Amino acid sequence: MNLKEAFQAQNKLSDLMDYITRYLSDEDNVMTVTEKHLRSKALKGQADESIDVSCKAEEGFDVGRLLGIWEELMAERERLGAAISKAKAGMDFNLDGAVDGNKSRRAFLSMLQELANRKSTHELEKGEGRGYVFNNEGNQTPYFYDIDRIMTIDYDRNKVRAMVKELQRKSDEVSIQIDEALLQTHVDYTPRFDLAGTNKFLLEEMMTK
């Protein structure tokens, strides 16, 4: 399989393991609740009855088998991880570095695009200012005036736009490299499990083996 398929398989294995963890974390799925109706103690001649009132999930997986499957999936994920690491080590560029670099570029690009779209503005706030003067009688009286609120950008938008263009070009270039590497890099790994299907379906299949 290629590297893209290997990462998809790795994600599916992790998803299955998380599914098992969530299932086992629900107390209802790991406990059997029985109510014993002790009728004979209250009235002679009445039969006692035991009723299962458990609220287990629809799947009803066997807990012991599920624990074993989680261990199998963990071992499989480790085996796949080792194969992926070996494949990446043989590449002519640093895939992890390229992916992380593009994440940083895209995060910064989002902010840059906001800067590129900002404009200097002003807003007249009528009667929002207040001052005081003394009138002819010597009394302090208020007066109101307009405030012109001026907001000026502190950078050259043209330079920011040029930076946006260059970062976008570089990001696209690296994305192409990453996509090519994912499709062309071979991973020496043969899946032990068929991972096509829903988590419920796959686990039900594994339960029977």
N, C-alpha and C positions, 0 to 999 in steps of 0.2 A: 504494500500500500504506500501511497505518498504521504507526505507530512501533513497535508490538510486532513486526509482521512484519519491519520493517526491521532491528531488533536481532537477530531470529532469523537473517535472511540474513547479517548481519555476523558472527555467531558461526559460521555454517556455512562462510563463506569463510575465516575464521581457522582453523577445524578442518581444512579441506582443505589449507591452507598448512602447518600443523603436520604433517599426514600426509606431505606431500611431503618436508619437512625430515627427518623420521624415516626415511623410505624411503632418501633419499640419504645419510644419515649411516651407514647400514649398508654397510660395505666390500664385502660379498658382492654387493650390488645394483649396484655401480658398477665392478666388476672382473670380467674374464673370466680364468679360471684354466685354463691348458692344460698337460697333462702330456705331454711327448714321451718315449715309450718307445724308447730307442736300442738296440734288440735287435741290429742289424747290427754294432754295435761289439763286442758280446760274443760273437756267434756268426755267422760268415759264412753268408749265405744267408737269414738271418732278416730279415723286413720290419720297418722302423720303423713306429710308430703314434703319432698325436697324438690325445689324449683330452681332451675338455672336461669338467673336474671342478668347474665353477663351482657355487656354492650360492645362486643367486639366488632371491629371493622368488617365490612363485607368480604374482604379477602380471606380472613380467617387463617392466616399463615401460621404454620408450626414455628414456635419461637426458637426452639433448639436448632431446627434446620436453617432458619433465617440467620441465626448467629454464625453458623458455618458458612453460609453463602456470602455473608459480609467478608469473612476472612479470605474466601476464594477470590472475591472481587478485589480486595486489597492487594493480594499477591499478583493478580493480573495487572492491576494498575501500575504496580512497581515494575513489573516486567516490561510493560509498554513504555513507562517513563524512561527506563534504561535504554531501550531501543531508540526512543526519540532523542535522547541526549547524545547517543553515538552518532545518529544521523546528522544532528546539528553541528557536532564537532568536525564533521567532514566537509562542511560548507565553506565557501570562499568569502563569506561575510558573516557578521554577527547578527543573527536573526533576532534574538531577544533585544539587543541594543537598538536595532532598526525599529522594532515594534514599539519599544518604550519611547524612542525618539519621536516617532510620529504621534504618539499620544500627547507628548508635551507640545509638539508643534500645533496640533489641532486645538488643544486647550488655550494656547496663547493666541492662535488665530481668531478664536471667538471673541476674545477681549479686544484684539487689534481692530476687528471689523466694527466694533462699537465705537472705538476711538475715531476710526475713519469716517463714521457717519455723524459724529457730533459737530455741532455748529456753535459759533459764538452768538449769544442772544442777549436781549435785554427785555425787562418787564417793568412797566410803569405801575407802581403801587399807589393808587390815588388816595391821598389823605391819610396814609399810614404813618407818616412822621408826626411827632409832637414836640413842640418847644414851648418855652414860657417867656413872657415879657412883662414888664411893669406898665400899667396903663397910667393915664394922667393923674389918677387918684393915688398912685403908688401901690396899687394892688397887683399881685402876680396873676397873670391870666394866661391860659393856654392858647396856642394857635396850632393849626394842622397844615401839613405840607406834603407834597408828593415825593416819593422815593423812586428813583430810576435804578433798578437792580440790574447790573451789567455782569454777564457771565462770559468770560473770554477764555478760549482754549489756550493751553500753555505749550502747544507743540505745532509742528508743521504737518498738516494733514496730508500733504502730497508725499512727504517722506513715509508717513504711516501707510498710505495706500501702496506705495512702492514695496514696502516691507511685506504687506499682505500678499501682494502678487508673487513675490519671490518665495515666501514661506509656502504658499499654496502650490507653486511649481515644484518645490523640493518635496513637499508632502506627497504629491501625486507620483513623483518619480520613485520615491521610496516604497510607496504602496504597490507599484508595479513590480519592483524587485521582490517584495515580500510575497506577492501573489505567485510570481514565477517560482520562487523557492519552495513554496508550499506544495505546488503542483508537480515540480520536477525532482524534488529530493525524495529518494527512496528510503523507507524505514523497514528494516529487516525484522518483521513481526508478523506472526500468523495468529489471528484472534482465536482464543479458546472458546469464546462465547459468541453466538449470533446476537448482535445488539440492536437488531431492527425490531421495533415494536415499542409498545408502552411499557412503563416500569412494571405495572401489574401483570401484564402478559409475560414479560421476560422472567419475572420471579416465579410465576406459576409454572413456567417451563422448567426452570432450574430446580424447583421443588420435586419434580418427578424424576430427576436424574440422581 
